[in-house]
């Protein structure tokens, strides 16, 4: 798989997702609510070379904070997070690229969403490995605060349809992987209602893996933006905003403690501003807090338990 073909797809996907998110912002009538484009390159002498484009919105009309980022970097040695399952590649150089998205809507009745699609090529020409060893990863997941079952079914149904051309067994397999991955081990609870997730994908050859990765990336807009369009005008008050901020704390905990993408970026000397764009703008923590039984807030915890959605 040539790096040029990968880069062309990932940069095009980023442009389409930014345009779709800005279309949602324009539903409010605020034509000034757009993403800021921040192109960057690594400084000379750092562990990584390369650059990217981070598109960020803060204090938007619909999205309180959101980032849609493309990065393309190379390094002389794979970080520990990348070789944990492939110890034979320790010391190899690498080239990595992909698109990461996290959108935090202002309205608590709109769920947070995450997408990541990526490719990594490992090289070790000094040991006679002229052909790079490559693999793909990615997925999408949904994190509601006040969930609507129809929204969750729509999200999962779109994920299932995207994977169907590659085999009926993939959706349940990648759904379970997502449920297990986006789990706060120190809390004993899921981050959200899942979606699909895959990593270290190389089975079936690079062309198949790339096509599967594209299918997941291309499905995100249809999986998520209709939910936001339907919910962004739902009335809410301080109670809902307070609970949203509390649950956002779980999002922060997962990303900083368990997320492999975050760890890869930080361990490899990546750009902190782009890596941490996933964090929400307003967050709260409370000591040993639990919602009152029978409240809408308590209802979230019932929905968080993994189940078959489609």
C-alpha positions as CSV (number, residue, x, y, z in Angstrom):
1,X,0.0,0.0,0.0
2,X,1.5,3.3,-1.1
3,X,1.5,6.2,1.4
4,X,0.2,8.6,-1.3
5,X,-3.1,6.7,-1.7
6,X,-3.5,6.6,2.1
7,X,-2.9,10.3,2.5
8,X,-5.2,11.3,-0.3
9,X,-8.1,9.4,1.3
10,X,-7.5,10.7,4.8
11,X,-7.1,14.3,3.8
12,X,-10.3,14.1,1.7
13,X,-12.2,12.5,4.6
14,X,-11.2,15.3,6.9
15,X,-12.4,17.9,4.4
16,X,-15.8,16.2,4.0
17,X,-16.3,15.8,7.8
18,X,-15.5,19.4,8.5
19,X,-17.9,20.5,5.8
20,X,-20.6,18.3,7.2
21,X,-20.1,19.6,10.8
22,X,-20.1,23.2,9.5
23,X,-23.4,22.5,7.7
24,X,-24.9,21.5,11.1
25,X,-23.6,24.7,12.6
26,X,-25.3,26.7,9.9
27,X,-28.7,25.3,10.9
28,X,-28.6,27.8,13.8
29,X,-28.4,30.7,11.3
30,X,-24.9,31.6,12.6
31,X,-22.8,31.7,9.4
32,X,-19.7,32.7,11.5
33,X,-19.6,29.4,13.5
34,X,-16.9,27.6,11.5
35,X,-13.8,25.5,12.2
36,X,-10.4,27.1,12.6
37,X,-7.8,25.5,10.3
38,X,-4.4,25.1,12.0
39,X,-1.7,23.6,9.8
40,X,1.4,22.5,11.7
41,X,4.8,20.8,11.1
42,X,7.1,19.2,13.6
43,X,10.1,21.3,14.7
44,X,13.5,20.1,13.5
45,X,15.4,17.9,16.0
46,X,12.2,16.4,17.5
47,X,11.6,12.6,17.6
48,X,9.0,12.9,14.9
49,X,9.0,14.5,11.5
50,X,5.9,15.4,9.5
51,X,2.9,17.5,10.2
52,X,-0.8,17.8,9.8
53,X,-3.9,19.9,9.8
54,X,-6.1,20.4,12.9
55,X,-9.5,21.8,12.4
56,X,-11.0,23.0,15.7
57,X,-14.2,24.7,16.8
58,X,-14.7,26.2,20.2
59,X,-17.9,27.8,21.6
60,X,-19.8,27.0,18.4
61,X,-23.5,27.3,18.1
62,X,-24.0,23.5,18.1
63,X,-20.6,22.1,19.0
64,X,-19.2,23.5,22.2
65,X,-15.9,22.0,21.3
66,X,-14.8,19.8,18.5
67,X,-11.7,18.7,16.6
68,X,-11.2,17.0,13.3
69,X,-7.5,16.4,12.7
70,X,-5.3,14.9,10.1
71,X,-1.7,13.9,10.9
72,X,1.1,12.3,9.0
73,X,4.2,11.7,10.9
74,X,7.3,9.5,10.8
75,X,9.8,8.4,13.5
76,X,12.9,6.4,13.8
77,X,11.5,4.0,16.5
78,X,8.0,2.7,17.2
79,X,6.8,3.7,20.7
80,X,5.9,1.1,23.3
81,X,2.2,1.4,22.7
82,X,2.6,0.3,19.1
83,X,4.9,-2.7,19.8
84,X,3.0,-4.1,22.8
85,X,1.4,-6.7,20.6
86,X,4.2,-6.9,18.1
87,X,7.4,-7.1,20.1
88,X,9.4,-8.3,17.0
89,X,9.0,-4.7,15.6
90,X,10.7,-3.0,18.5
91,X,13.3,-0.6,17.2
92,X,11.7,-0.3,13.8
93,X,11.0,3.0,12.1
94,X,7.5,4.0,11.2
95,X,5.2,6.2,9.3
96,X,1.7,6.9,10.6
97,X,-1.3,8.8,9.3
98,X,-5.0,9.1,9.9
99,X,-8.0,11.2,10.9
100,X,-9.2,11.7,14.4
101,X,-12.6,13.3,15.3
102,X,-14.2,14.2,18.6
103,X,-17.3,16.4,18.7
104,X,-18.8,17.6,22.0
105,X,-22.2,19.3,21.4
106,X,-23.4,22.0,23.7
107,X,-26.9,20.5,24.2
108,X,-26.8,17.6,26.7
109,X,-29.4,15.7,24.7
110,X,-26.9,15.5,21.9
111,X,-24.3,12.7,22.4
112,X,-20.6,13.1,22.1
113,X,-19.1,11.2,19.2
114,X,-15.6,9.9,18.3
115,X,-14.1,8.6,15.1
116,X,-10.6,7.5,14.3
117,X,-9.3,5.8,11.1
118,X,-5.6,5.3,10.7
119,X,-2.7,3.4,9.1
120,X,0.7,2.6,10.3
121,X,3.7,1.5,8.2
122,X,6.7,0.0,10.0
123,X,10.1,-0.1,8.2
124,X,13.5,-1.6,9.0
125,X,15.6,-1.5,5.8
126,X,18.8,-1.9,7.9
127,X,17.8,-5.5,8.6
128,X,16.8,-6.3,5.0
129,X,13.1,-5.6,5.4
130,X,12.6,-3.5,2.2
131,X,8.8,-3.9,2.3
132,X,7.0,-2.0,5.1
133,X,4.9,-4.0,7.5
134,X,1.5,-2.2,7.6
135,X,-1.7,-2.4,9.6
136,X,-4.8,-0.4,10.0
137,X,-7.1,0.6,12.9
138,X,-10.0,2.7,13.8
139,X,-13.7,2.8,14.6
140,X,-16.4,5.1,16.0
141,X,-18.4,5.2,19.2
142,X,-21.2,7.2,20.8
143,X,-21.3,8.7,24.3
144,X,-24.8,10.0,25.2
145,X,-25.8,11.8,28.4
146,X,-29.6,11.6,28.0
147,X,-29.9,8.7,25.6
148,X,-32.6,8.0,23.0
149,X,-32.8,4.4,22.1
150,X,-33.7,5.1,18.4
151,X,-30.5,7.2,18.1
152,X,-28.4,4.4,19.4
153,X,-30.0,1.9,17.1
154,X,-29.5,4.2,14.2
155,X,-25.8,4.6,15.0
156,X,-25.2,0.9,15.4
157,X,-27.3,0.1,12.3
158,X,-25.1,2.4,10.2
159,X,-22.0,0.8,11.6
160,X,-23.3,-2.7,10.8
161,X,-24.2,-1.7,7.2
162,X,-20.8,-0.3,6.6
163,X,-19.1,-3.5,7.6
164,X,-21.6,-5.9,5.9
165,X,-19.7,-6.1,2.5
166,X,-16.7,-7.5,4.4
167,X,-18.5,-10.3,6.2
168,X,-21.5,-10.7,8.4
169,X,-19.3,-11.7,11.3
170,X,-17.4,-8.4,11.5
171,X,-20.0,-6.2,13.1
172,X,-20.6,-8.3,16.1
173,X,-16.9,-8.9,16.5
174,X,-16.0,-5.3,16.2
175,X,-18.9,-4.2,18.3
176,X,-17.7,-6.5,21.1
177,X,-14.2,-5.1,20.7
178,X,-15.5,-1.6,21.0
179,X,-17.5,-2.5,24.1
180,X,-14.4,-4.0,25.7
181,X,-12.0,-1.3,24.6
182,X,-14.0,1.8,25.6
183,X,-14.3,0.6,29.2
184,X,-13.0,2.4,32.2
185,X,-11.3,-0.4,34.1
186,X,-10.7,1.7,37.2
187,X,-14.5,2.6,37.3
188,X,-15.8,-0.7,36.1
189,X,-18.2,1.0,33.6
190,X,-18.4,1.6,29.9
191,X,-17.6,5.1,28.5
192,X,-20.7,5.1,26.3
193,X,-22.9,2.9,24.2
194,X,-20.1,1.8,21.9
195,X,-20.1,1.3,18.1
196,X,-17.3,-0.5,16.3
197,X,-13.6,-0.7,16.9
198,X,-10.7,-2.6,15.3
199,X,-6.9,-2.4,15.6
200,X,-3.8,-4.0,14.2
201,X,-5.8,-5.0,11.1
202,X,-3.7,-6.8,8.4
203,X,-5.7,-9.9,7.7
204,X,-6.8,-10.3,4.0
205,X,-4.1,-8.0,2.6
206,X,-3.6,-4.3,2.6
207,X,-6.2,-3.5,-0.1
208,X,-9.0,-5.2,1.8
209,X,-7.9,-3.6,5.1
210,X,-7.8,-0.1,3.5
211,X,-11.2,-0.6,1.9
212,X,-12.7,-1.6,5.3
213,X,-11.1,1.4,6.9
214,X,-12.6,3.7,4.3
215,X,-16.0,2.1,4.8
216,X,-15.9,2.9,8.5
217,X,-14.7,6.5,7.9
218,X,-17.2,7.2,5.2
219,X,-20.1,5.9,7.4
220,X,-19.6,8.3,10.2
221,X,-21.4,11.3,8.8
222,X,-24.6,9.3,8.3
223,X,-24.3,7.6,11.6
224,X,-23.9,10.7,13.7
225,X,-25.0,14.0,12.2
226,X,-28.7,13.1,11.8
227,X,-28.8,12.5,15.5
228,X,-27.4,16.0,16.2
229,X,-29.8,17.6,13.7
230,X,-32.7,16.0,15.5
231,X,-31.7,16.8,19.0
232,X,-29.8,20.1,19.1
233,X,-32.9,22.2,19.7
234,X,-34.2,20.1,22.6
235,X,-34.8,22.3,25.6
236,X,-32.5,21.8,28.6
237,X,-31.5,23.6,31.8
238,X,-28.8,23.8,34.4
239,X,-29.5,20.3,35.7
240,X,-28.8,18.7,32.4
241,X,-25.7,20.8,31.8
242,X,-24.4,19.8,35.3
243,X,-24.9,16.1,34.6
244,X,-23.3,16.5,31.2
245,X,-20.2,18.1,32.8
246,X,-20.0,15.2,35.3
247,X,-20.2,12.5,32.7
248,X,-17.6,14.3,30.6
249,X,-15.2,13.6,33.4
250,X,-15.4,9.9,32.5
251,X,-14.5,10.9,28.9
252,X,-11.4,12.7,30.1
253,X,-10.4,9.8,32.4
254,X,-10.6,7.3,29.6
255,X,-8.6,9.4,27.1
256,X,-5.8,10.2,29.5
257,X,-5.5,6.8,31.2
258,X,-6.5,4.1,28.6
259,X,-6.7,5.4,25.1
260,X,-4.0,3.8,22.9
261,X,-4.1,6.7,20.4
262,X,-3.5,9.3,23.0
263,X,-0.6,7.2,24.5
264,X,0.9,6.6,21.1
265,X,0.9,10.3,20.3
266,X,2.4,11.4,23.7
267,X,4.9,8.6,23.8
268,X,6.2,9.3,20.3
269,X,6.6,13.0,20.8
270,X,3.4,14.1,19.0
271,X,1.9,17.5,19.0
272,X,0.1,17.9,22.4
273,X,-2.5,20.5,21.2
274,X,-3.7,18.1,18.5
275,X,-3.6,15.0,20.6
276,X,-5.6,16.6,23.5
277,X,-8.2,18.3,21.2
278,X,-10.5,15.4,22.3
279,X,-11.0,16.8,25.8
280,X,-14.3,18.7,26.5
281,X,-14.2,22.4,27.5
282,X,-16.2,22.1,30.8
283,X,-15.9,19.1,33.1
284,X,-16.9,18.4,36.7
285,X,-15.9,15.7,39.2
286,X,-17.7,14.8,42.5
287,X,-16.6,12.4,45.2
288,X,-18.6,9.2,45.2
289,X,-21.7,10.7,43.6
290,X,-24.6,8.6,42.3
291,X,-27.8,9.7,40.7
292,X,-31.1,9.4,42.5
293,X,-33.0,6.2,41.5
294,X,-35.7,6.7,38.9
295,X,-34.3,9.9,37.5
296,X,-33.3,10.5,33.9
297,X,-29.7,10.6,35.0
298,X,-30.0,7.2,36.6
299,X,-31.5,5.9,33.3
300,X,-28.2,6.5,31.5
301,X,-26.4,3.8,33.6
302,X,-29.0,1.2,32.5
303,X,-28.4,2.0,28.8
304,X,-24.6,1.8,29.3
305,X,-24.7,-1.9,29.8
306,X,-23.7,-3.6,26.5
307,X,-26.5,-5.1,24.5
308,X,-27.5,-6.0,21.0
309,X,-28.8,-2.8,19.4
310,X,-29.6,-4.1,15.9
